[in-house]
Amino acid sequence: MARPGPTSARPLKEDHQVPQNLDAAAVRIWCARALDALGREREEIDAINVYPVADGDTGTNLYLTMESAAQAVEAVFAAHETRAFEPSAADAARAMAHGALIGARGNSGTILAQLLRGTAERTVAGDDLGGALRRAAELAREAVAHPVEGTILTVASAAAEAATDSTGDVAHTAAAAYEGARAALDATPGQLAVLGRAGVVDAGGRGLLAVLGALVETVSGQAPAIPAAGRPVTSVTEGRTCADGDPAFEVIYLLEAADEAVTRLRARLDALGDSLVVVGGDGLWNVHVHVDDAGAAVEAGVEAGRPYRIRITHFESADSVRRADGAYGAAEPARERERAQRAVVVVVPGEGLAGVCGDAGATTVLARPGEPPASGELVEAIRRAHAREVVLLPNAPELRHPAAAAVEQARTEGIRVALIPTRAAVQGIAALAVHEPGRRFDEDVVAMTAAAGATRYAELTVAERQSWTSAGVCQAGDVLGLIDGDVAVIGSDLTRTATAVLDRMLAAGGELVTLVLGEAAGSVPALPDRLERHVRDAYLAVDTVVYEGGRGSALLLIGVE
């Protein structure tokens, strides 16, 4: 399998200054370098993955977890580009932790998310690097139901101990942590029998060493030597062979729940299976467990709160199921189904639009506020579409790099993929409306691209704070009308602001107006009727179509074709 392609993390300048502490810039550089390191070493780490399940995906899971963390940090910096200051270290650290939490994959990825959370927690509190790594190791152990030595937990604890004993500056502390982790990693085959028999070090610990190596390079400017991962294990690279008594499924989901409910959930899941890791806090958790009864594991989450982004993997087939409606079930083996000739994969910012696009035959990927899908999720959606030819509609400018990486990966797997760079959901709806599977692929892509490009888009949102915009100064609570990504109208009333936005957009002409109402827009009396009436009365021969965006959608989206 080819290595992951480009991501949303920005390239580093060759002349960057070596930071003296973990400020915002250092967190950003660390995330980008860690992602690059895991990308380079992903296949090697996958090849030595024998514990807790020999499914050959630890390197990939760590990469996807780090990718989500890096994307979240980049989003924070992008949000500050129009201001006169950069984000604080606390802003960047919180973003890193949150991004890793929502994007955590697999056992090791979930533990890595908790390690980053602990590091961020102490960075926000102003602790030194040694204190941050010590808290990270503590939180990681607390998250695992039954900690096992010879794993990523052992490597993290050794790194924290070495960093705490260091009396030098941040560069010396990072180097001490790396060397402590490296020594601990070398010892893992003697601590865990399965590693010793396979002749490899722990895959999760090997991935953590890559992340710590990126930290050393960030704070010192010198990249440490990376040790070899160990002898590749043939049975791993060819696929997992299940031992008698091993759980059949891996279950992962995000969960919105109170702390006390999560305490009960841990006990329930611990009785159902093994490899239980629950990370997070402040109402949002990432749950990972290996079980025989996948339904019971999800039902336990439903009893505790609201589970979503549910992923169930059968270890024998390695086929995942994640549907836009949040349902779950056993995957039909791909080899038993005939591939469709063509499919469309659409990223949608709302459960209502997921239904609309799904009814039109598209495979959907749900993007919740602040949680853009990573490239790995887009690749999985392309695979799930199970077609020889796939058209990908990302529907957000920030997904340009992850979408490009997903396309590159899918093409290495023999799938013909075209990326149409849609920047808003209304452009994706316009493209999907002209999709004709019976046309030649190139002709279909051209028609869909033309329809998307001919659609101007706008979004209505509420300002969270006072700030400068291209339309002037806005105050917290003002309604902002953004046309093609720029603030064009500032108002105090949603209906009047939306009307002003429509007038500006239709001044250049148009034949069809698309309105996508978010869940919050439902509280505005007769909003769609008033906007439809305004278009009908003021602009002859212009039609209007209305969709319910539902939960997760923006306040109001407008498209003009």
N, C-alpha and C positions, 0 to 999 in steps of 0.2 A: 504493500500500500504506500502511495506517495506521501511525503510529509505534508503537513498543513501549509496552505499558502499564506498570502498577506492577510493581516488583520487590521482592525481599526486603530491599533496603537501606532502613533506617528513615528517615523524614523528619527533616530537620535542624531544630533549634530556632532560632528567629529571634534569640534572645539568646545564641547560643553565643559562647564566648571565642575570639579569634583566637590560635592557637597560635604559640609562638615558635620551635618546631622540629618535626621530624617525629616527634612522640610517637604513641602508639597512637590517641588521639582524632583527631589530624590525619590519620593514614593512613585512618581510617574515614571522615572527612568528605571527604577527597580522592576516595576510591573512589566514594562516593555522588554527589558532584558531577560527577565524570568520567562516570559512568554516565548521569546526567541530561543532561549536555551532548551525549553521543553519541546519546542517544535523540532529542533535539531536532534534531540535525543529520544523523541517519542517512540520510534520503532524499536530502538534498543531496549527501552524500559518495558515496552509491551512484551518483548520476547522473553524477559526473565520473570514475568508475572506468574507466580505459582501459589501465592497466599494472599487473602484467605480463599480465593477461588481462582483456579488456573484458567481464566478466560481471556488472557492476553490483551487487556485494554487499560491497564493502569496508566501507562504513559499518555494515552489518548485522553483519559478522564482528567488527569492532572492538567494537560494542555487546555482542555475546554474550560475547566474551572478557572485557570489563570487568565484565559482569554476574556471571560466574563468580568473578572476583576479589572483587567486593563481597560476594557471598554468603558466601565463605569468611571474610572479615573479620567479617561479622555473626555467623557461627557461633562464632568465637572469643569475641566479646563476650557472646553468649548463654550460652556455657559458663561464663563468669565471673560471671554475674548472681547466683548463689547464694553467692558468696564475698564477702569484705570488700575485695577489691581488683580493679582493672581489669587487663586484659592489658598486657604490656609492649610497647614499640615493636617489639621484636624479634618477639614473638608475632604482632602485627598485620601486620608487614611480611612475615614468612614465609607467613602465611595468604594475603595478597594475591598473592604470587608463585606459591604452589602453586595457588590457585584459578585464576589466569590460565593457568597451564601446562595444567591438565587441561581447561580450557574453551576453549583457543585455537582459533580458527576462521580458515581462509584464510591467505593469505600474510602480510598485514598484521597480522592478529590474532596469528599465531604470533610475529612480530617484536615486537609490543607486549608479549606475555608475557615475552619475553626482556629487554626494556627494564625491565619491572617487576621482574624477577628481579634484574637488576643494581642497580637502585635499592634493593631490599630488602637485598641482600648488603652494601652499604656502610652502610645504615641500621643493620643489626644490628651492624656493626663500629664504629659510632659516628662515621662520617665525616660531614662537612658535606654540604649539599645539592649543592654543586658537585662534590664527589668522587663522590657517589652517581650523579649524572647522567652523569659521565664514564665510570664503570664500566658504566653501563647501555648507553651508546653503544658501548663496546668489545665487550661481550658480544653485542650485537645483530649487529655486523659479523662476529664470529667464527662466529655461527650460520648465516650466509648463505653458501652455497657460492661464489657469484660476485656480490659486492656491486656494485650499480649506483648511480651518482650521479644525483641528481634524484629520489630516492625518500625514503621514511620514514627510511632510514639517514642520508641527508644532513641532513635536518631534525634528527634526534636528535643528530648530531655537532655541528651548529651550536649547538644549545641547550646542550650540554655545554661547548663552548668559551666561550660567553658567560657561563655560570654560573661557570666556573672563573676567569674574568677579573674577576668581580664581587668587590668588597671590602666590600660592605654586609652587612646581616643577612639572615636567611633570606627575608624578603619581597623585599628588593632582588635577591637571587640568583635567586629564582623569576621575578621580573619580567624580569631580564636574560635568563634562559633563554628565556622566552616571546618576547621581542623578537628574540632571535637566531634562534629557530625560525621566526618569522613572516617575517623577511627571507629566510631560506633557502628557505622554502616559495614565496615570491613569485618566486624565481629558478629554480624547478624546470622551468618550461616551456622555458627556455633551455638546460637541461642534458640533457633527454630529448626527443628529436625527436617521439615519439608524443604527448607532452603539448603541445608547441608547435603541432603540427598540429591538435589538438583544441581548443586555446585554453583549457586548464584547468591547474590546479596538480595535484600528485600527491595522490591520494585518501588514501593511507596517511599521508602527511605532514600532510594537513589534519586527519585524525582525531587524530594525535598532538598537534597544536596545541590541539585541544579539551581533551585530557587535561592539557596543561600549563596551559591557561587555568584549569581547575578547581583546579590546584595553586596558582596565583597567588591565586585567590579564597580558598582555604583558609587560606593563611599570611598574607594581607594584609587580607582582608575586602573587597577591591575586585575586581570581575570585569572583566577586560580586554575591550576591544572585539573582537568576532569578525569577521574579514574574510569577504567573500563567497567561496564555494568556486570560482566560475568559471562559465563558460557550460556548461549541461547539454548532454550529447552525445546526440543523438537515437538513434544506433545502440546506445548503451549501454542506454538506458531501454527500448528495444524488444527487446533481447536481443542476445546476443553473436553476431557473425558470425566464424566461424573462418577464419583465414588458412591457406593451404597450408603444411604443415610444423609447425603448432602442435600441441602434445600434446593428446590427446583427453580425458584424465581428470585430475582433481585427486584425489590420495590423501592422506588425513590419518589418523593413528592415534596413540594413546598406546602407549608401548613401555617395558616393564620389561626393562632390559638393562645390562650392565656397560659401563664407559667404553670399554674396548678393542674391544668388539663394535660399539659405535656408531661408532667411527673407521672400521672396515671397512664398516659400513652406509653411511656418507656417501659413500665411494668408489663403492660399488655403485650407489646411487641416482643419483649424479651422472652415471654412465655411461648410466643409463636415461632420464633426462629433464632438466628444468630447473626453475627457481624452487624449488630445494631449500633448505629451512630446517629445521634440527634444533636444538631448544632443550631445556633442562632440565639435569639432573644428579642425582647421588646415586641413580642407579638408575632414575629415571623421566624419560622423554623425550617430547616431542611432535614428531612427524615430519610434514612437509608437502612434497609434491613434485608436479609436473605431468609426466605420462608418457603414452605410448601403450599400454603394457602394464601395466594396473592390477594384474593377478595377480602379475606379477614383482615389483612394488614391495611388495606385501604379503608375498610369499614371502621377500623379503630381510629383512623385519622378523621373520618367523618364525625365520629362521636366526640373527638377532642376539639374539633373546630372546622375550618374550611380547607380541605386539601385541594391543590390544583397542580398543574404541570406534572401530572402523574405519569411515571415511566415504569413499565413492567418488562423485564427481560427474562426469557426462559433460557437457562444456561445451556441446554442442549442445542437449541436452534439459534440462540443469540439474536432472535428477532424481537424488536421492541414494538410496543403499541402505545401511541399517544395520540388521542383524537382531540379535535378542537372542542368537543362538547364535554371533555373531562372524563369520558367513559373509559373503561379498560377491559381487557380480555386477552385471551391467548392469540398470538399472531398466527396467521395462516402462512406456512412456509412459502417463501417467494418462489421456490423452484416448482411448486405445485400449481401456480397460477400463470396464466398466459399474460405476458406483458402487453399493455395497451400501446398503441402507436404513439399517442401524444397526450400530455397532461399539462396542466397549469398549476404552479405552486404560488400561493398568494399569502403574504404577511398581512394580517388584519389587526387593527387596533380596537377591538371590541367584539364581544361575544355575538352581538346581533349581526355584525358584518360577516363573522365566521359562518353563521347560518346562511346568509344571503349568497356568499361565494361558494359554500359547500353545495347549496341547492343548484348552483350553476355548473357543478361538476368539478370545481377546483379543490385541490388539496390545500388546507389552510394551516397557517402557523399563527398562533395567537400571541400578540405582543402587548403585554400589560404595561401601564404607565411606569416609566423608570426601569423597565425590564426588557430591553430589546433582545431578540433572540441572537444567540451566538452562531458562528458559522456551522458548528457541529449540528445544531438543531435544523438549520436549513438543509444540510446534507441529508439528514435523516428524513426530512419531509420529501426531498427529491427521490430518495429511495422508496419511501412509502407510496409515492405516486405510482411507482412500478410501471414506468413507461419507457419506451426507447428514446422519445424526444420529450423534453420538458422546457416550458417557459417559466422563468422565475420573475415574480413581481414583488420587490422588497417594500415598496410603498413608504420609504422613509430615507432621507439623505444620509442619516447616520449609519444605515445598513449597507452602504455602498461597498465598503471593504469586506465585511463579513460575507456579503452575497457573492462578491468576486472570488473569495476564498472557497466558498461552497461550490461554486460553478467549477473551479479548477479541480477540486477533489472529485466531484461527480464525473467529470470528463475522464479522469484517470480510471474510472470504473466502467468506462464504455458507454456512458449515457450522453446523448447529444443534448446540450443545455444551452439555452439562449437567455441572457440576462437583459431585461428591459428596465432601465434605471428610473422607475417610477418613484416620485418623491412624496406622494400623498395617496391615501386610500381612494380618493375620488378618481385619481389617474388610473389606479389599478382596476376600478370598477369599469371605467371607460374602455380600457384595454380588453378586459374579460368579455365585455359586451359584443366586441367584434371578432372574438376568437372563433375560428372555423377549423375544427380538426380535419376536415376533408381536404383543405388546401395543402399545397406544398408547404413544408416547414418554413422555408425562408419567406414565402409570401405571407404566411400567417404572422410571423414575427414582425415583418414590415408594417402590416395593417395594424397590429396591436400597438406597435411603437408610435405610429402616426396618431392613433386615437389618444394615447396617453399624452403625447406631446402637444396635442391640440386642446388639452384640458387645463385651464388655469385653475389654481386651487387656493383656498383660503381656510383659515382656522380662527374660530372665536375662542378666546380663553380669558381667564381672570388674572390680573396682575397680583403677584404675591407680595411685592414690596415696591417702594418708590424707585424708579430708575429712568435713565435716559433711553429714549427710543428714536427711531428714524422719523416718528411723527410728533416728537416732543416728549415732555416729561409726563410720566404716568404715576399715579398714586396707587397704593395697595387697595385692591378691591375694584379698580377700574376694569372695564371690559375692553380687551384689545382685539382688534381685527387685523390679522396678519394675511397679507396677499403674497403668494409665492415666497413665503418665509420671512417677509419684512413687515414690521408694524406699519399699517397704513391708516388706521382709524383708532382713536381712543374715545371711549364713551362711558356712560354710567348705566346704560340700560341695554340689555342683550338684544331685544327686538330692534331698537333704533340703530344700534351699532351694526347689526347684521344687515339691516336695510341699506345703510350707508355703504357697507362693503359690497353688497350686490350691485348697487348703482355704479360704483367705481368699476367693477368687473364687467358689467354689461355695457358700459359706455363704449367699449371697443367691439361690441357685437357679441352675438352668441345665439345658439339655437336650443340649448338644453341646460337647465340648472339642476344640479344634484345636491340635495341636502341630506346630511347624515347627522341625526340627532343623538347626542350622548345621553347617558342616564340622567345627568343633572338638568339637562335642557327640558326634561319632562315636567319640571316644576314651574316652567314659564307658561302661563295660560295661552292656549291656542297659537303657540309660536309657529308651527309649520303652516297653519291655515293663513296666518297674517302675512307670512313671507310669500307663500304661493299667491295670495291675492295681490300683493304688491307687484310681483313679477307679471301676473296676468294683466293687471290694469295699466302698468307703465311700459310694458314691452310686448308688443304684438308678436304673435307667432313664436314666442319662446315658451317651451314646455318646462314643467317642473316635476321631478321625481323625488320622493322622500323615502329614506331608509332609517330604521331604528338601529343606531350603533350599539346600544346596550351598554352593559357594564364594561368599563375599561376604555370606552371610546372618549375622544375629545368632546368638549362641551358642544361644539357645532362645527361641522366640516361643510364646506361649500365647493362645488365644482361647476365650472362654466365651460361648455363645449361649443 
